[in-house]
């Protein structure tokens, strides 16, 4: 982040946990707006995001502008004490633009055009789109530069959600320029990409194209670089808009909403975070509450544990899953407070009022189709009241945990490329399994980018850290020799930043540190498992592990097939610390048999009383010397918080199913 500037507030107004939603008044008649204001104030709403998909309303034609309706909306909200997070409205181009300039439309890897009719139908590298989008940003910034109701700028919306990968000629030109900046010479690129294989050697950068559809496997480093380039192309658009906003409105902070959730992986958000004043994130539940907490912790890591903005989540059902079920009792509150527990200082939803038409009319909102006399709106009101009790938390950082899980976008992209030992590997799944196993043990963890400061962490877990540059290798070795405990897993340390193999045997970059050597991988068939001597079974992956250092201890051995008796989990003291290796996928439950030993040797113990471990998630925020503990019921049963001392800001010692208590 640039300097971590938060939402503007009127002079003398104390900071609070903000509350609100995307607000789309242009979908409704003017008389509805006054009713919206009444209900917002009733629910405790103090911030809304406006104009996100309003380009066509703001600029009905290339030579015609209409700001009157937006002027009135912003004035109305401000007069009622509701701040405006004003979007630049560039997320989706209006029909007149794509009709006049079809060259802004993206193309797929097969060369097909992506046509209008949905949203985000624009090329991130299109100079025509960029010119029109920045003209809109300039108009908005100039018009509202002095309006006291604008609390932040919201660049575009979910950048790259649909248009991250464009294979057009515009993208090809931009990709070549990006590659030339990265490698400098074509010889350096040929070495990095290994183009001696399959007669791919390039004579100049002009010969290179995006990895469009081809026979066999496209060059893997070309694919990895295209993923990096695509993230950077979107980041470049973010920066272009931000520069205009900073020039015209230097006192208004700038953000954009990330999508740290599920398998959304098109952007290196740890890198993007340096370009905005505060991190914002959208999250929708797809894999259960542990994934929600993991994503919130990763968002905190990306934000360097400074407060962040939960820009979108849902009050109840969404509309884009195959089957869309409403949330159960307490889930609206629990999901929201889990994000607050992990550092969110604003809780917002998509959207304020449920649409009567369009693609998202069945997506839940703060005000459902049934109006205020509904279960959802009553829960919205209840949460608004609870957030007021948490205002003392506002501005506090997320407290450092004893354990860190490393998360690396390069490894995510590269480990799941084609032509690998298995196409079943899922990078994020392994990281989430370790997170869940730690929750089951009652142990707090942070989720961090690989460039984060690791000093002070007793245990660092590096799940499938496939791509390891020399600098990261050295940092992790120094961490261990200085007293830290590192856990690496299968398919880690295999390649460098160019996807070139660390030679000499696996796990490559970590081979000497771990004191082991693997000659070949042994992925498992679908449905196949392999036994370990500690009474659990692995799946997906196994390896014939050789010990090459005398001080390596075998914590678990394989019991099946030709690997029987061979090391499966190892541990080695190194300097003042230690390094461990897990050579198969154990899943969250199986890791429960390995983790206690690793935690004990690293000097990590649960902060929760024994009966609460695994049942309750603990997250902590720190305001000065004050630690504020969030205790989140992971179960569908009532829990008694015996042994938890302190002042209850929210809830009490009797925690209902899916309930949350906050203790100061």
VEXKOLTOR-138461 format. One record per residue (C-alpha): x, y, z; residue in three letters. Coordinates in steps of 0.1 Angstrom, whole numbers, plus 2048, in hexadecimal, padded with zeros to 3 digits. Layout:
! VEXKOLTOR-138461
REC     u     v     w    aa
REC     X     Y     Z   Ala
...
//
This chain:
! VEXKOLTOR-138461
REC     u     v     w    aa
REC   800   800   800   Unk
REC   80B   823   7FA   Unk
REC   807   832   81D   Unk
REC   7E8   821   82A   Unk
REC   7CE   83E   829   Unk
REC   7AB   834   835   Unk
REC   789   842   82C   Unk
REC   785   867   831   Unk
REC   76F   871   84D   Unk
REC   762   894   857   Unk
REC   77A   8A6   86E   Unk
REC   775   89B   892   Unk
REC   761   87C   88A   Unk
REC   770   85D   89B   Unk
REC   77A   840   886   Unk
REC   762   823   886   Unk
REC   75C   801   876   Unk
REC   74A   80D   856   Unk
REC   72C   7FB   849   Unk
REC   71A   7FC   827   Unk
REC   717   7EE   804   Unk
REC   719   7F4   7DF   Unk
REC   6FD   80D   7D8   Unk
REC   6ED   80E   7B5   Unk
REC   6D3   82A   7B7   Unk
REC   6D2   82D   791   Unk
REC   6BF   80C   791   Unk
REC   6A2   81C   7A4   Unk
REC   689   838   7A1   Unk
REC   692   858   7B4   Unk
REC   677   852   7CF   Unk
REC   689   832   7DA   Unk
REC   6A9   846   7E3   Unk
REC   699   856   801   Unk
REC   68D   834   80E   Unk
REC   6B0   827   809   Unk
REC   6BE   843   81F   Unk
REC   6A5   83C   83A   Unk
REC   6AE   817   83A   Unk
REC   6D3   81D   838   Unk
REC   6D2   833   857   Unk
REC   6BC   81A   869   Unk
REC   6D6   7FF   862   Unk
REC   6F4   814   86C   Unk
REC   702   817   848   Unk
REC   71D   832   845   Unk
REC   72E   82A   824   Unk
REC   722   81F   801   Unk
REC   734   819   7E0   Unk
REC   724   82C   7C4   Unk
REC   726   82D   79E   Unk
REC   738   80B   79A   Unk
REC   725   802   77A   Unk
REC   719   825   770   Unk
REC   72E   82D   752   Unk
REC   710   82B   73A   Unk
REC   6FC   841   751   Unk
REC   718   85B   756   Unk
REC   721   85C   731   Unk
REC   703   852   71C   Unk
REC   717   85A   6FC   Unk
REC   73A   863   6F4   Unk
REC   733   888   6F3   Unk
REC   718   88A   70E   Unk
REC   71C   889   734   Unk
REC   702   887   750   Unk
REC   70D   88C   774   Unk
REC   6ED   89B   781   Unk
REC   6E0   87B   790   Unk
REC   702   873   7A0   Unk
REC   704   896   7AF   Unk
REC   6E3   891   7BF   Unk
REC   6EB   86F   7CD   Unk
REC   70C   87A   7DC   Unk
REC   6FD   899   7EB   Unk
REC   6E0   885   7FA   Unk
REC   6F8   86B   809   Unk
REC   70F   885   817   Unk
REC   6F3   899   827   Unk
REC   6E9   87A   83A   Unk
REC   70C   872   846   Unk
REC   713   855   82E   Unk
REC   735   856   81D   Unk
REC   73A   84E   7F8   Unk
REC   754   837   7EB   Unk
REC   752   844   7C8   Unk
REC   75A   82B   7AC   Unk
REC   76B   837   78C   Unk
REC   750   824   779   Unk
REC   768   815   760   Unk
REC   760   7F0   767   Unk
REC   74A   7EB   749   Unk
REC   74A   801   729   Unk
REC   729   80D   71C   Unk
REC   719   800   6FC   Unk
REC   722   81F   6E8   Unk
REC   747   81A   6EF   Unk
REC   749   7F5   6E4   Unk
REC   733   7FD   6C6   Unk
REC   74A   819   6BB   Unk
REC   76A   807   6C5   Unk
REC   766   7E1   6C4   Unk
REC   78C   7DF   6C6   Unk
REC   789   7E3   6EB   Unk
REC   778   7C1   6EF   Unk
REC   78E   7A5   6FD   Unk
REC   797   785   6EA   Unk
REC   79A   762   6F8   Unk
REC   7B8   74A   6F3   Unk
REC   7A5   73C   6D5   Unk
REC   7A2   75F   6C5   Unk
REC   77D   763   6CC   Unk
REC   770   785   6D5   Unk
REC   75F   78A   6F7   Unk
REC   740   79E   6EE   Unk
REC   72C   7B7   703   Unk
REC   70E   7AD   717   Unk
REC   71E   7A5   738   Unk
REC   738   7BA   749   Unk
REC   75E   7C1   747   Unk
REC   75F   7BD   721   Unk
REC   77F   7D1   71C   Unk
REC   7A3   7CA   716   Unk
REC   7BA   7D5   732   Unk
REC   7D4   7DE   718   Unk
REC   7BD   7F1   700   Unk
REC   7C9   814   6FA   Unk
REC   7A7   81E   6EE   Unk
REC   795   811   70D   Unk
REC   7B0   821   723   Unk
REC   7AB   843   712   Unk
REC   785   843   717   Unk
REC   787   834   73B   Unk
REC   7A0   84E   747   Unk
REC   78B   86A   737   Unk
REC   76F   85F   74E   Unk
REC   785   85D   76C   Unk
REC   792   880   765   Unk
REC   76E   88D   763   Unk
REC   763   87D   783   Unk
REC   782   888   797   Unk
REC   77F   8AC   78B   Unk
REC   75A   8AD   793   Unk
REC   75B   89F   7B6   Unk
REC   77E   8AA   7C1   Unk
REC   770   8C1   7DC   Unk
REC   751   8AE   7E6   Unk
REC   754   8A6   80C   Unk
REC   73E   887   808   Unk
REC   759   873   7F4   Unk
REC   76B   85D   80D   Unk
REC   77F   848   7F4   Unk
REC   784   841   7CF   Unk
REC   77B   81E   7C3   Unk
REC   78F   816   7A3   Unk
REC   77B   801   78A   Unk
REC   76C   7E2   79A   Unk
REC   77B   7BF   7A0   Unk
REC   796   7C6   786   Unk
REC   79B   7A7   770   Unk
REC   77E   793   77E   Unk
REC   773   78A   75B   Unk
REC   78D   79A   744   Unk
REC   7AE   791   753   Unk
REC   7BB   77D   736   Unk
REC   7B9   78E   714   Unk
REC   7CB   77F   6F6   Unk
REC   7C5   79B   6DD   Unk
REC   7DF   7AD   6C8   Unk
REC   7DE   7CA   6E2   Unk
REC   7E8   7B0   6FC   Unk
REC   803   7A1   6E6   Unk
REC   813   7C3   6E1   Unk
REC   811   7CB   706   Unk
REC   81E   7A8   70F   Unk
REC   83D   7AD   6F9   Unk
REC   844   7CE   70A   Unk
REC   840   7BE   72C   Unk
REC   858   7A2   723   Unk
REC   872   7B9   716   Unk
REC   871   7CD   736   Unk
REC   873   7AD   74B   Unk
REC   88F   79C   737   Unk
REC   8A2   7B8   725   Unk
REC   8AF   7A1   70A   Unk
REC   8A0   786   6F5   Unk
REC   8BC   76F   6FF   Unk
REC   8B3   773   723   Unk
REC   88E   76A   71B   Unk
REC   899   74C   707   Unk
REC   8AD   73F   724   Unk
REC   891   745   73D   Unk
REC   876   735   727   Unk
REC   88C   718   71D   Unk
REC   884   71E   6F9   Unk
REC   89F   705   6ED   Unk
REC   884   6EC   6F3   Unk
REC   86B   6E5   6D6   Unk
REC   87D   6FE   6BF   Unk
REC   86E   71C   6D0   Unk
REC   88C   733   6D0   Unk
REC   882   757   6C8   Unk
REC   897   76F   6B3   Unk
REC   886   78E   6C0   Unk
REC   86A   799   6D8   Unk
REC   854   7A1   6B9   Unk
REC   850   77C   6B3   Unk
REC   840   775   6D5   Unk
REC   81A   773   6DA   Unk
REC   804   76B   6F8   Unk
REC   7FF   746   6FF   Unk
REC   7E2   742   6E7   Unk
REC   7D3   720   6E0   Unk
REC   7ED   708   6D2   Unk
REC   7F4   6E3   6CD   Unk
REC   804   6D1   6EB   Unk
REC   80E   6E7   709   Unk
REC   817   70C   705   Unk
REC   839   715   714   Unk
REC   834   714   73A   Unk
REC   849   733   742   Unk
REC   837   746   726   Unk
REC   816   73C   738   Unk
REC   824   747   75A   Unk
REC   830   768   74B   Unk
REC   80F   76E   73B   Unk
REC   7FE   76A   75C   Unk
REC   816   783   76C   Unk
REC   811   79B   74E   Unk
REC   7EB   798   750   Unk
REC   7EC   7A2   775   Unk
REC   804   7BF   76E   Unk
REC   7EE   7CB   750   Unk
REC   7D1   7CE   768   Unk
REC   7E7   7DE   782   Unk
REC   7F3   7F7   768   Unk
REC   7CF   801   762   Unk
REC   7C9   805   787   Unk
REC   7E8   81C   789   Unk
REC   7DD   831   76B   Unk
REC   7BB   838   77C   Unk
REC   7CC   83E   79E   Unk
REC   7E4   857   790   Unk
REC   7C8   86D   783   Unk
REC   7B6   86B   7A4   Unk
REC   7D5   873   7B8   Unk
REC   7DD   891   7A2   Unk
REC   7BA   8A0   7A4   Unk
REC   7AF   895   7C6   Unk
REC   7CF   88E   7DB   Unk
REC   7BC   88E   7FC   Unk
REC   7A4   872   7F3   Unk
REC   7B2   84E   7F8   Unk
REC   7B0   835   7DB   Unk
REC   7A8   810   7DC   Unk
REC   79B   7F5   7C6   Unk
REC   789   7D5   7CF   Unk
REC   79E   7B5   7CE   Unk
REC   78F   792   7CC   Unk
REC   7A2   77E   7E5   Unk
REC   78B   760   7E6   Unk
REC   789   73C   7D9   Unk
REC   79C   735   7B9   Unk
REC   79D   759   7AD   Unk
REC   7C1   75C   7A4   Unk
REC   7C5   774   786   Unk
REC   7D6   78F   79A   Unk
REC   7F4   791   7B1   Unk
REC   7E2   7A5   7CC   Unk
REC   801   7A6   7E2   Unk
REC   811   7BA   7C7   Unk
REC   7F3   7CF   7BF   Unk
REC   7EF   7D9   7E4   Unk
REC   80D   7F0   7E0   Unk
REC   7FA   806   7C8   Unk
REC   7DC   810   7DE   Unk
REC   7D6   822   7FE   Unk
REC   7C3   806   80F   Unk
REC   7BB   7E2   805   Unk
REC   797   7DA   7FC   Unk
REC   78A   7B7   7F6   Unk
REC   76B   7A5   7E9   Unk
REC   763   783   7F8   Unk
REC   747   76A   7F2   Unk
REC   745   749   804   Unk
REC   74B   72C   7ED   Unk
REC   75D   711   802   Unk
REC   751   717   825   Unk
REC   75A   72D   842   Unk
REC   77E   721   846   Unk
REC   785   72E   822   Unk
REC   774   74F   82C   Unk
REC   78C   753   84A   Unk
REC   7AA   748   835   Unk
REC   7A2   762   81A   Unk
REC   79D   77D   835   Unk
REC   7BF   774   844   Unk
REC   7CF   775   822   Unk
REC   7BF   797   81B   Unk
REC   7CE   7A3   83C   Unk
REC   7F0   795   831   Unk
REC   7ED   7A8   810   Unk
REC   7E4   7C7   823   Unk
REC   803   7C2   83A   Unk
REC   7EB   7BE   857   Unk
REC   7DE   7E2   854   Unk
REC   7B8   7E7   854   Unk
REC   7A6   7DF   833   Unk
REC   784   7E3   823   Unk
REC   76C   7C6   81E   Unk
REC   75D   7D5   7FE   Unk
REC   745   7B9   7F5   Unk
REC   736   79A   804   Unk
REC   713   78C   805   Unk
REC   6F8   78F   81F   Unk
REC   6EA   76E   814   Unk
REC   6E8   75A   7F3   Unk
REC   6FB   764   7D4   Unk
REC   6EF   75E   7B0   Unk
REC   70D   74F   79E   Unk
REC   712   72D   7AE   Unk
REC   701   70E   7A0   Unk
REC   6EA   70D   7BF   Unk
REC   6E7   72C   7D4   Unk
REC   6DC   726   7F8   Unk
REC   6D5   743   811   Unk
REC   6EB   747   82F   Unk
REC   6E0   737   850   Unk
REC   6D9   747   871   Unk
REC   6F7   75B   87E   Unk
REC   70B   756   85E   Unk
REC   706   77A   851   Unk
REC   715   787   872   Unk
REC   72F   76C   876   Unk
REC   73D   771   852   Unk
REC   73F   796   856   Unk
REC   74F   796   878   Unk
REC   768   77C   86D   Unk
REC   775   795   853   Unk
REC   776   7B0   86F   Unk
REC   789   798   885   Unk
REC   7A4   795   869   Unk
REC   7A7   7BA   864   Unk
REC   78A   7C8   851   Unk
REC   780   7EB   85C   Unk
REC   763   7ED   845   Unk
REC   747   7D3   83F   Unk
REC   735   7D8   81E   Unk
REC   71F   7C3   808   Unk
REC   714   7BF   7E4   Unk
REC   6FC   7D0   7E4   Unk
REC   6E5   7E8   7F7   Unk
REC   6C4   7E1   7E6   Unk
REC   6BD   7C0   7D4   Unk
REC   6B9   7C7   7AE   Unk
REC   697   7C2   79E   Unk
REC   6A7   7B9   77C   Unk
REC   6C7   7AF   76D   Unk
REC   6E0   793   772   Unk
REC   6E3   797   798   Unk
REC   6BF   79B   7A1   Unk
REC   6C0   77B   7B6   Unk
REC   6E0   785   7C8   Unk
REC   6D8   78E   7EC   Unk
REC   6DC   7B1   7F9   Unk
REC   6D8   7C6   819   Unk
REC   6B4   7CF   80F   Unk
REC   6A5   7B0   7FE   Unk
REC   688   7AF   7E6   Unk
REC   671   7AB   804   Unk
REC   67D   7CD   813   Unk
REC   685   7D4   837   Unk
REC   66D   7BB   846   Unk
REC   683   79E   83E   Unk
REC   69B   787   851   Unk
REC   6B9   795   83D   Unk
REC   6B3   7B9   844   Unk
REC   6AD   7B2   869   Unk
REC   6CF   7A1   86A   Unk
REC   6DE   7BF   857   Unk
REC   6D1   7D6   872   Unk
REC   6DE   7BF   88D   Unk
REC   701   7BF   87E   Unk
REC   700   7E4   87C   Unk
REC   6FA   7E6   8A1   Unk
REC   716   7CD   8A9   Unk
REC   72F   7E0   894   Unk
REC   72A   7FF   8A9   Unk
REC   735   7EB   8C7   Unk
REC   755   7E4   8B4   Unk
REC   75F   808   8AC   Unk
REC   77C   805   8C6   Unk
REC   78B   7EB   8AD   Unk
REC   78C   804   890   Unk
REC   7AF   80D   885   Unk
REC   7BF   7F0   897   Unk
REC   7D6   7D8   885   Unk
REC   7D2   7B3   884   Unk
REC   7E8   7A3   89F   Unk
REC   805   78E   893   Unk
REC   800   769   897   Unk
REC   81B   74F   8A1   Unk
REC   817   73C   880   Unk
REC   818   749   85C   Unk
REC   80D   738   83C   Unk
REC   81F   745   81D   Unk
REC   80A   74C   7FF   Unk
REC   81A   753   7DD   Unk
REC   808   75C   7BC   Unk
REC   826   750   7A7   Unk
REC   824   72E   7B7   Unk
REC   7FE   72D   7B3   Unk
REC   801   735   78E   Unk
REC   81F   71F   786   Unk
REC   817   700   79B   Unk
REC   7F6   6FB   788   Unk
REC   804   6FE   765   Unk
REC   7FF   6E1   74D   Unk
REC   819   6C6   745   Unk
REC   81F   6C1   76A   Unk
REC   821   6A0   77F   Unk
REC   7FB   6A4   786   Unk
REC   7E0   6BC   77B   Unk
REC   7CD   6B5   79C   Unk
REC   7E3   6CB   7B2   Unk
REC   7D1   6EA   7BF   Unk
REC   7E9   703   7CF   Unk
REC   7D0   716   7E4   Unk
REC   7C0   6F6   7F1   Unk
REC   7E1   6EC   802   Unk
REC   7E4   70E   812   Unk
REC   7C0   70C   81E   Unk
REC   7C5   6E9   82C   Unk
REC   7E1   6F6   842   Unk
REC   7CC   713   84D   Unk
REC   7AF   6FC   857   Unk
REC   7C7   6E4   869   Unk
REC   7D4   702   87E   Unk
REC   7B0   70D   886   Unk
REC   7A9   6E9   890   Unk
REC   7C7   6EB   8A8   Unk
REC   7BB   70D   8B6   Unk
REC   7D9   71F   8A9   Unk
REC   7D8   742   899   Unk
REC   7EA   747   877   Unk
REC   7F2   763   85F   Unk
REC   7F2   75E   839   Unk
REC   80E   772   82A   Unk
REC   81D   77B   808   Unk
REC   840   76D   804   Unk
REC   850   78F   807   Unk
REC   842   795   82A   Unk
REC   858   799   848   Unk
REC   85A   776   859   Unk
REC   86D   781   878   Unk
REC   859   779   897   Unk
REC   846   75B   888   Unk
REC   84E   73B   89A   Unk
REC   841   725   87E   Unk
REC   83F   72C   859   Unk
REC   82C   714   842   Unk
REC   834   716   81D   Unk
REC   819   700   80B   Unk
REC   823   6F7   7E7   Unk
REC   83B   713   7E5   Unk
REC   844   708   7C2   Unk
REC   856   726   7B4   Unk
REC   873   732   7C9   Unk
REC   88B   74D   7BD   Unk
REC   8AE   74E   7CC   Unk
REC   8A5   76C   7E2   Unk
REC   887   75A   7F2   Unk
REC   89C   73B   7F7   Unk
REC   8B6   74F   80A   Unk
REC   89C   761   81F   Unk
REC   88C   740   82A   Unk
REC   8AE   730   832   Unk
REC   8B7   74F   847   Unk
REC   895   74D   858   Unk
REC   89C   729   862   Unk
REC   8C0   72E   86D   Unk
REC   8B5   74B   882   Unk
REC   89D   736   896   Unk
REC   87E   732   881   Unk
REC   86C   712   879   Unk
REC   864   70C   854   Unk
REC   84C   6F2   846   Unk
REC   84E   6EB   820   Unk
REC   837   6D3   80E   Unk
REC   838   6BE   7EF   Unk
REC   83E   6D0   7CD   Unk
REC   850   6EC   7DF   Unk
REC   871   6FD   7D5   Unk
REC   870   6EC   7B3   Unk
REC   876   70A   79B   Unk
REC   884   72D   79B   Unk
REC   871   74C   791   Unk
REC   875   742   76C   Unk
REC   865   720   772   Unk
REC   887   710   76C   Unk
REC   88E   6F2   782   Unk
REC   8A7   6F4   79F   Unk
REC   8BE   6D8   794   Unk
REC   8CD   6BD   7AA   Unk
REC   8AD   6AD   7B6   Unk
REC   88D   6B8   7C7   Unk
REC   882   6CC   7DB   Unk
REC   89B   6E1   7C9   Unk
REC   89F   702   7DB   Unk
REC   898   6F2   7FD   Unk
REC   8AC   6D1   7F8   Unk
REC   8CA   6DB   80D   Unk
REC   8B6   6EC   828   Unk
REC   89F   6CE   82D   Unk
REC   8BB   6B5   82A   Unk
REC   8A7   69F   812   Unk
REC   8A7   696   7ED   Unk
REC   88B   68A   7D6   Unk
REC   894   67B   7B4   Unk
REC   871   67A   7A5   Unk
REC   84D   683   7AE   Unk
REC   833   668   7B4   Unk
REC   810   677   7AF   Unk
REC   7F3   662   7BA   Unk
REC   7D6   657   7A4   Unk
REC   7B3   664   7AA   Unk
REC   7A5   652   7C9   Unk
REC   7C7   643   7D2   Unk
REC   7D5   64A   7F5   Unk
REC   7F5   641   806   Unk
REC   7FA   638   82B   Unk
REC   810   649   844   Unk
REC   81E   63A   864   Unk
REC   80C   654   879   Unk
REC   7EA   645   870   Unk
REC   7DF   65D   854   Unk
REC   7DE   65A   82E   Unk
REC   7EA   672   813   Unk
REC   7DC   677   7F1   Unk
REC   7E4   68A   7D1   Unk
REC   80A   687   7D5   Unk
REC   826   673   7E3   Unk
REC   84C   672   7E0   Unk
REC   869   65A   7E5   Unk
REC   87D   670   7FE   Unk
REC   8A2   669   805   Unk
REC   8B3   677   823   Unk
REC   8D4   688   81A   Unk
REC   8DD   698   83C   Unk
REC   8E3   684   85C   Unk
REC   8CF   69A   872   Unk
REC   8AD   696   860   Unk
REC   892   686   876   Unk
REC   876   672   866   Unk
REC   855   67D   876   Unk
REC   840   666   861   Unk
REC   847   64A   848   Unk
REC   834   63C   82B   Unk
REC   824   61A   830   Unk
REC   817   611   80D   Unk
REC   825   603   7ED   Unk
REC   849   609   7E2   Unk
REC   84B   628   7F9   Unk
REC   845   613   818   Unk
REC   85E   61C   833   Unk
REC   86A   63B   821   Unk
REC   868   65E   830   Unk
REC   847   671   82C   Unk
REC   84B   68D   845   Unk
REC   86E   699   850   Unk
REC   87C   6B2   868   Unk
REC   89F   6C0   86A   Unk
REC   8B0   6D9   883   Unk
REC   8C2   6F4   870   Unk
REC   8D5   70F   883   Unk
REC   8BE   71D   89E   Unk
REC   89F   710   88C   Unk
REC   892   6F3   879   Unk
REC   883   6E9   857   Unk
REC   868   6CF   851   Unk
REC   85B   6BE   831   Unk
REC   839   6AF   82A   Unk
REC   83B   69A   80A   Unk
REC   816   692   804   Unk
REC   7F4   6A3   807   Unk
REC   7E4   69A   828   Unk
REC   7C6   6B2   828   Unk
REC   7BB   6C6   846   Unk
REC   7B2   6A7   85A   Unk
REC   7D2   694   852   Unk
REC   7E8   6B2   85A   Unk
REC   7D8   6B0   87D   Unk
REC   7EF   692   883   Unk
REC   80F   6A5   879   Unk
REC   808   6C8   885   Unk
REC   80A   6C3   8AB   Unk
REC   82F   6B7   8A8   Unk
REC   838   6D4   891   Unk
REC   827   6EE   8A8   Unk
REC   836   6E0   8C8   Unk
REC   859   6E0   8B9   Unk
REC   854   704   8AE   Unk
REC   848   70E   8D0   Unk
REC   824   716   8C5   Unk
REC   806   70F   8DB   Unk
REC   7E2   717   8D8   Unk
REC   7D5   736   8EA   Unk
REC   7B3   726   8EF   Unk
REC   7A8   710   90B   Unk
REC   7A8   6EC   901   Unk
REC   782   6E7   8FD   Unk
REC   781   704   8E4   Unk
REC   79D   6F9   8CD   Unk
REC   78F   6F0   8AB   Unk
REC   76D   6FC   8B4   Unk
REC   774   721   8B6   Unk
REC   78A   736   8A0   Unk
REC   79E   751   8B2   Unk
REC   7A9   771   89F   Unk
REC   7B9   78F   8B0   Unk
REC   7BC   7B4   8A8   Unk
REC   7D2   7CB   8BC   Unk
REC   7CA   7EF   8C5   Unk
REC   7E9   7FC   8D7   Unk
REC   7EE   7E5   8F5   Unk
REC   7CA   7D8   8F2   Unk
REC   7C4   7B6   8E3   Unk
REC   7A1   7B1   8D5   Unk
REC   798   78C   8D1   Unk
REC   77E   780   8B8   Unk
REC   771   75D   8C1   Unk
REC   75E   74E   8A4   Unk
REC   749   72E   8A7   Unk
REC   753   717   88A   Unk
REC   737   6FF   892   Unk
REC   711   6FB   891   Unk
REC   710   6F5   8B6   Unk
REC   70F   70D   8D4   Unk
REC   731   712   8E5   Unk
REC   738   71D   909   Unk
REC   757   734   909   Unk
REC   764   728   92B   Unk
REC   787   736   933   Unk
REC   783   755   91E   Unk
REC   788   773   934   Unk
REC   782   798   92C   Unk
REC   767   7B1   922   Unk
REC   74F   7A4   908   Unk
REC   74A   7BF   8ED   Unk
REC   733   7A8   8D8   Unk
REC   722   788   8E3   Unk
REC   729   776   904   Unk
REC   737   756   911   Unk
REC   71A   742   903   Unk
REC   722   741   8DE   Unk
REC   705   736   8C8   Unk
REC   70A   721   8A9   Unk
REC   71E   735   88F   Unk
REC   721   751   8A9   Unk
REC   73C   76A   8B0   Unk
REC   748   77A   8D0   Unk
REC   761   796   8D3   Unk
REC   775   79B   8F3   Unk
REC   789   7BA   8FB   Unk
//
